[in-house]
Amino acid sequence: MTRRSLRDGLLAVVALAAQIVLLARHGGMGIVFGHHYHALDVGGVLLAALSTLPLAVWRRNVLAVFVVTTIASCTLNLFDYLPGPPVGATIALFLFAATTPALKRGTLVLVALLLAAHVATIGIGEDSFPTLPLIFGIVVWTLIVFIGDRTRLRHERRSALDERTRAEERTRIARDLHDSVGHAMNVILVQAGAARLLREQDPERAQSALQTIEEVARQTVGEIDDLVRTLRDDEHPNGRVEAQPGLAALETLVARHRLAGLDVTVRREGLEHALPRTVDQSAYRILQEALTNAARHGTGRAELDLRFSPEQLELTVRNATDPGPAAAEGGGHGLVGMRERAELLGGSLATGVQAGEFVVRAVLPTGARARV
C-alpha cells in the first residue's frame, strides 16, 4: 500500500468518525426542537460508512464517489436520522472541484441536483419546507466549489512553474556541458600539439603538456559526471548542481590557458564581495567560454577585466582577432549561451569588434535586481 493510499484511507476514517459524532450528538435524545429523530443504530452507522468510506478510493473516480456519498447522506435524511452537514459528500465535492480541469455546465447541474436532493430529503424527513438547510447548503457547497477550483488553479500554476524551472535547468546543464567540453578540448588540442612537437627537443616540456592534458581531462570528466547525475531523480530530486566552479577557480582557468600558450592579463577593479551562487557560476562560465574563443580564434593574447560594484559585476574580455561574420554578428552557440546566462540573471551581454579587437562585455546584477 502506498503512502498516498494510506492518506486517503485515513481521510475516509476521519470523515466517518466525524459523521457518526454528528449523528449521535442529539439522536439518542429522541426529540430535538420538537421533532422526533431516529436514534443512531447499526443501520445509521452503515449508512454513515457508505457516505464517507468511499473517500478512500476517490482518486479512481472522484465524481462517482461524490454521487455515492451524497445519495447515502440523502438516505440518512429519509430514514429520519438527525440531519447535519454531509461530511463525506462535502469532502468529495471539494476533491472533485480541486482535481477536475474544468467544471462543465452539465457537471454543475449535477451538483445542483444532488444538493436539491439532499435538502429535499431533509424536508421529507421533517415534513416541512427546509428553508434554513436550503440556504446553508447553497452557501456552503458554492463556497466549497469555489475553494476547490482556486486550489486547482494554484496547483496548475505551481506545476507550470516547476516545469519551466526544470526546462531552464536542463538548458543550463546543456550550456555547462558545452562550456566544459569546449574548454577542455581546446586545451587538450593545444597541449597535444605541443607534446608532439617537443617530445624530442624538450622532453620535460612535452611531459608537462601531457600532465596538463591528463588533469584537464580528469576534471572535465568529473564535471560531466556531476551534470549528468543531476538528471537522475533518485540522486538529485531537484535536478540541481550544488558544486559548480565559480570565480574562485578563475586563477586555475587562466593558468591552464597560459600553459596552452594564451597570454592572459587579468585586471580587477572595485571592492570584491561575495556573489550570489548563480551569478558566481555564470560569471565563471562566461569567462571560460570567452577565453576558449580567444584561444581558438585569437592571436595568442587576451585581456580580462572584472569590475565590481555593489549592484553589479561587469566582465570584459578583449583579444586581437578577426572573428569572422558569425562572431561579429553575435552568432555561434558559445556566444548565444553566454548571452542566455546573462539574461537569465537579469543582466546583458554584448559582443563585437572594436579597434581590431573582439570584445565580450557582460553586466550581471549582484544586488537586489539579481535573479537568483
C-alpha positions in Angstrom: 0.0 0.0 0.0 1.4 3.4 -1.0 1.7 6.4 1.2 -1.0 8.2 -0.9 -3.4 5.3 -0.3 -2.8 5.4 3.4 -3.6 9.1 3.5 -6.8 8.6 1.5 -7.8 5.8 3.9 -7.1 8.0 6.9 -9.2 10.7 5.4 -12.1 8.3 5.0 -11.9 7.1 8.6 -11.7 10.6 10.0 -14.8 11.6 7.9 -16.7 8.5 9.2 -15.9 9.4 12.8 -17.0 13.0 12.3 -20.2 11.9 10.6 -21.0 9.4 13.4 -20.4 12.1 16.0 -22.8 14.5 14.3 -25.5 11.8 14.0 -25.1 10.7 17.6 -24.9 14.1 19.1 -28.7 14.5 19.6 -30.0 11.3 18.0 -30.1 9.5 21.3 -32.3 12.3 22.9 -35.2 11.3 20.7 -36.6 14.9 20.4 -34.8 17.9 19.1 -36.6 21.2 18.6 -39.9 19.4 18.9 -39.2 16.8 16.2 -38.6 13.1 16.8 -35.4 11.9 15.2 -34.3 8.3 14.8 -31.7 7.3 17.3 -28.4 6.2 15.9 -28.2 2.5 15.5 -26.4 -0.1 13.4 -28.3 0.9 10.2 -27.3 4.5 10.8 -23.7 3.6 11.2 -23.7 1.5 8.0 -25.3 4.4 6.1 -22.7 6.8 7.6 -20.0 4.4 6.5 -21.4 4.4 3.0 -21.5 8.2 3.0 -17.8 8.5 3.9 -15.6 5.4 3.4 -15.7 5.7 -0.5 -13.4 8.6 0.0 -10.6 6.1 0.4 -10.8 5.4 -3.4 -11.7 8.9 -4.6 -8.6 9.0 -7.0 -10.2 6.3 -9.1 -13.3 8.2 -9.9 -14.0 11.3 -7.8 -17.3 12.1 -9.4 -18.7 8.6 -8.7 -17.5 8.9 -5.1 -19.3 12.3 -4.8 -22.5 10.8 -6.2 -22.4 7.7 -3.9 -21.6 9.7 -0.7 -24.4 12.2 -1.5 -27.0 9.5 -2.1 -26.0 7.8 1.2 -26.4 11.1 3.0 -29.9 11.6 1.4 -30.8 8.1 2.6 -29.8 9.1 6.2 -32.2 12.0 5.9 -35.1 9.9 4.5 -34.8 7.5 7.5 -35.1 10.5 9.7 -31.7 10.5 11.3 -30.6 13.8 12.7 -29.7 16.0 9.7 -26.4 17.7 9.5 -23.6 18.6 7.2 -22.9 15.7 4.8 -19.2 15.3 5.7 -18.3 12.7 3.1 -20.2 14.4 0.3 -18.8 17.8 1.1 -15.2 16.5 1.1 -15.8 14.6 -2.1 -17.2 17.8 -3.7 -14.1 19.7 -2.7 -11.8 17.0 -4.1 -13.9 16.9 -7.3 -13.6 20.7 -7.8 -9.9 20.7 -6.9 -8.9 17.9 -9.4 -11.2 18.4 -12.4 -9.6 20.6 -15.1 -12.8 22.4 -16.0 -16.2 22.2 -14.4 -18.6 21.9 -17.3 -22.2 23.1 -17.2 -23.5 19.6 -17.0 -21.3 18.8 -14.0 -22.5 22.0 -12.2 -26.2 20.9 -12.9 -25.5 17.5 -11.4 -24.0 19.2 -8.3 -27.1 21.4 -8.0 -29.4 18.4 -8.4 -27.6 16.4 -5.7 -27.8 19.4 -3.4 -31.5 19.8 -4.1 -32.0 16.0 -3.4 -30.1 16.4 -0.1 -32.2 19.3 1.0 -35.5 17.7 -0.2 -34.8 14.6 1.8 -34.4 16.7 4.9 -37.8 18.3 4.2 -39.4 14.9 3.7 -37.9 13.6 6.9 -39.1 16.7 8.9 -42.4 17.1 6.9 -41.7 20.8 6.4 -40.0 23.1 3.9 -36.3 23.1 4.8 -35.6 26.9 4.4 -32.6 27.1 6.6 -30.9 23.9 5.3 -31.5 25.1 1.7 -29.8 28.4 2.3 -27.0 26.8 4.3 -26.4 24.1 1.7 -26.3 26.6 -1.2 -23.8 28.8 0.6 -21.6 26.0 1.8 -21.4 24.0 -1.4 -20.9 27.1 -3.5 -18.0 28.1 -1.3 -16.6 24.6 -1.4 -16.7 24.6 -5.3 -15.0 28.0 -5.3 -12.3 27.0 -2.9 -11.7 23.7 -4.7 -11.4 25.5 -8.1 -9.0 28.0 -6.7 -6.9 25.2 -5.2 -6.8 23.5 -8.7 -5.7 26.7 -10.4 -2.9 27.3 -7.8 -1.7 23.7 -8.2 -1.7 24.1 -12.0 0.3 27.4 -11.8 2.8 25.7 -9.4 3.1 22.7 -11.8 3.7 25.0 -14.7 6.4 26.9 -12.8 8.1 23.7 -11.8 8.1 22.5 -15.4 9.6 25.8 -16.6 12.2 25.6 -13.9 13.1 22.1 -14.9 13.4 23.2 -18.6 15.6 26.1 -17.6 17.8 23.8 -15.5 18.2 21.4 -18.4 19.1 24.3 -20.7 21.7 25.4 -18.1 23.1 21.9 -17.9 23.4 21.9 -21.7 25.3 25.2 -21.6 27.6 24.0 -18.8 28.3 20.8 -20.8 29.1 22.8 -23.9 31.4 25.2 -22.0 33.2 22.4 -20.1 33.8 20.2 -23.1 34.7 23.1 -25.4 37.3 24.5 -23.0 38.8 21.0 -22.3 39.0 20.1 -26.0 40.7 23.4 -26.8 43.3 23.0 -24.1 43.9 19.3 -24.9 44.3 20.1 -28.6 46.9 22.7 -27.9 48.8 20.7 -25.3 48.7 17.5 -27.5 50.2 19.5 -30.4 52.9 20.9 -28.1 53.7 17.5 -26.7 54.1 16.1 -30.2 56.4 18.9 -31.3 58.6 18.9 -28.2 58.8 15.2 -27.5 62.4 15.1 -28.8 63.6 18.6 -28.5 62.3 19.3 -24.9 61.1 16.1 -23.3 60.4 17.9 -20.0 58.0 20.4 -21.5 56.4 17.6 -23.5 55.8 15.7 -20.3 54.3 18.8 -18.7 51.9 19.2 -21.6 50.8 15.6 -21.2 50.2 16.1 -17.5 48.1 19.2 -18.3 46.1 17.0 -20.7 45.6 14.4 -18.0 44.5 17.0 -15.4 42.1 18.8 -17.7 40.6 15.5 -18.9 40.1 14.3 -15.4 38.4 17.5 -14.2 36.2 17.6 -17.3 35.0 14.0 -16.8 34.2 14.9 -13.2 32.1 17.9 -14.3 30.3 15.9 -16.9 29.5 13.3 -14.4 28.1 15.9 -12.0 26.0 17.4 -14.8 24.6 14.0 -15.9 23.9 13.0 -12.3 21.5 15.9 -11.9 19.2 14.3 -14.4 18.7 11.3 -12.1 15.7 12.0 -9.8 16.7 9.4 -7.2 20.0 11.2 -6.6 19.2 14.8 -7.1 15.4 15.3 -6.6 15.6 19.0 -7.6 17.9 18.4 -10.6 20.4 21.0 -9.4 24.2 21.1 -9.4 25.4 22.1 -6.0 29.2 22.4 -6.6 29.9 24.1 -10.0 33.0 26.2 -10.3 32.8 30.0 -9.6 35.2 32.9 -9.8 37.3 31.3 -7.1 38.5 28.9 -9.8 39.4 31.7 -12.2 43.1 31.7 -11.5 43.2 27.9 -12.3 41.4 28.6 -15.5 43.8 31.4 -16.5 46.8 29.2 -15.6 45.6 26.5 -17.9 45.2 28.9 -20.8 48.6 30.3 -20.2 50.1 26.7 -20.2 48.2 26.3 -23.5 50.0 29.3 -24.9 47.5 32.1 -24.4 48.9 35.2 -22.9 46.2 36.3 -20.4 46.2 39.5 -18.5 43.7 39.8 -15.6 42.7 43.2 -14.1 40.3 43.7 -11.2 38.6 46.9 -10.2 36.4 47.8 -7.3 35.7 46.2 -3.9 35.3 42.4 -4.4 32.4 40.9 -2.4 30.5 37.7 -2.1 28.3 37.0 -5.1 25.0 35.1 -5.3 25.7 31.5 -6.3 24.1 31.7 -9.7 25.9 34.9 -10.5 29.3 33.5 -9.4 28.8 30.3 -11.5 27.6 32.2 -14.6 30.4 34.7 -14.4 32.9 31.8 -14.4 31.2 30.1 -17.4 31.1 33.3 -19.4 34.8 33.9 -18.8 35.6 30.3 -19.6 33.8 30.5 -22.9 35.3 33.9 -23.8 38.8 32.7 -23.1 38.2 29.5 -25.1 37.1 31.6 -28.1 40.1 33.8 -27.7 42.5 30.9 -27.7 40.7 29.3 -30.7 40.3 32.4 -32.9 42.7 35.0 -31.5 46.4 35.8 -32.0 47.6 34.4 -28.6 46.7 37.3 -26.3 43.7 38.2 -24.2 42.8 40.8 -21.7 40.3 40.1 -18.9 38.7 42.9 -16.8 36.5 42.4 -13.7 34.8 45.4 -12.3 33.0 45.0 -9.0 30.3 47.4 -7.7 27.7 47.0 -5.0 24.9 46.4 -7.6 26.6 44.6 -10.5 29.6 42.8 -11.8 31.0 43.8 -15.2 33.1 41.4 -17.2 35.1 42.3 -20.3 37.3 40.1 -22.4 39.3 41.5 -25.3 41.5 39.7 -27.8 43.0 40.8 -31.2 41.4 38.7 -33.8 39.4 38.5 -37.0 36.2 37.0 -35.5 34.5 36.3 -38.9 31.0 37.1 -39.9 29.3 34.8 -37.4 31.1 36.1 -34.3 30.8 39.7 -35.4 27.0 39.4 -35.7 26.7 37.7 -32.4 26.3 34.2 -33.7 27.6 30.8 -32.6 26.4 28.5 -29.9 29.0 29.7 -27.4 28.1 33.4 -27.7 24.4 32.5 -27.6 25.0 30.5 -24.4 26.8 33.4 -22.8 24.1 35.8 -23.7 21.4 33.5 -22.2 23.3 33.1 -19.0 23.5 36.9 -18.6 19.8 37.5 -19.5 18.5 34.7 -17.1 20.1 36.7 -14.3 18.6 40.0 -15.4 21.8 41.2 -17.0 23.1 41.7 -20.5 25.9 40.6 -22.8 27.2 42.4 -25.9 29.9 41.2 -28.4 31.5 42.9 -31.3 34.7 44.2 -33.0 36.2 47.4 -31.6 39.5 48.8 -32.9 40.6 45.4 -34.3 39.7 43.6 -31.1 36.9 41.2 -30.5 35.2 42.3 -27.3 32.8 40.4 -25.0 31.2 42.6 -22.3 28.8 41.1 -19.7 26.9 43.0 -17.0 25.5 40.8 -14.2 23.3 42.3 -11.4 24.6 41.3 -8.0 22.3 43.3 -5.7 18.5 43.5 -5.3 17.9 43.2 -9.0 19.8 39.9 -9.3 17.6 36.9 -10.3 18.8 34.0 -8.1 
